[in-house]
């Protein structure tokens, strides 16, 4: 039963990463792409923690926690910069819509 | 209150307990549904709120895997500041027109990454070890000792989400 539960964790993590990548390719909206990236990030953190905890080595367990902590901190920085740039471009009327096509046409 | 809470948490977060598998199944389904809604929902504000729920479910996963401190960091920093920053920023914009362009290419990429990661995960090893549930006791300790703080945290996050929905709806009107 425990193995089934742990299989579920790895399955959930991979499905989250898959949904995130699918959303990144599927959506043309910049904010939606960022949100898809964050879904993918959640899956990756879950996968890293799961793999770190299954090794059974205390050093690896701690290393996984450090990596995920660093990842969360970097993700917050990335979110704040990207959303601020999108907001600035939209307010300065560089973008009519928040769409990837719009950014490409500006080049 | 505390003995009851301890009994409940111990029933769920105990090695070999059937409740643990049940909790994992519920969490897995919830996480996948919210992730799908985040990617496909038409409104950006609601999409961001679904992302916040994905973060919440992920925090529960962290707790079960034995990382209670990371679960709190995920709740406070990631959901509490990061996702709410997206929601508040989006609520300042007018709702943009969304375009969906499905193609076979995206499905092939997704399937490839899915199979690749699953293969790596299975080859690394999926069997539980002694270290897997190393932090379970500390998780129970955190929940029972700081239950009031957790209740306050959940209430504050819920209030912030509700206020952001109200602000964005007011913006639309």
Interface residues (C-beta under 8 A of the other chain):
Chain A: X1 X2 X3 X4 X5 X6 X7 X8 X9 X10 X11 X12 X13 X14 X15 X16 X17 X18 X19 X20 X21 X22 X23 X25 X26 X27 X28 X29 X31 X32 X34 X35 X36 X38 X39 X42 X43 X45 X46 X47 X49 X50 X51 X53 X54 X55 X56 X57 X58 X61 X65 X68 X69 X72 X73 X75 X76 X79 X80 X83 X84 X86 X87 X90 X97 X98 X99 X101
Chain B: X15 X16 X18 X20 X21 X24 X25 X27 X28 X31 X32 X35 X36 X38 X39 X40 X44 X47 X48 X51 X54 X55 X58 X61 X62 X65 X66 X67 X69 X70 X73 X74 X77 X78 X81 X82 X83 X85 X86 X89 X90 X92 X93 X96 X97 X98 X99 X100 X101 X102 X105 X106 X107 X109 X110 X111 X113 X114 X117 X118 X121 X122 X124 X125 X126 X127 X128 X129 X130 X131 X132 X134
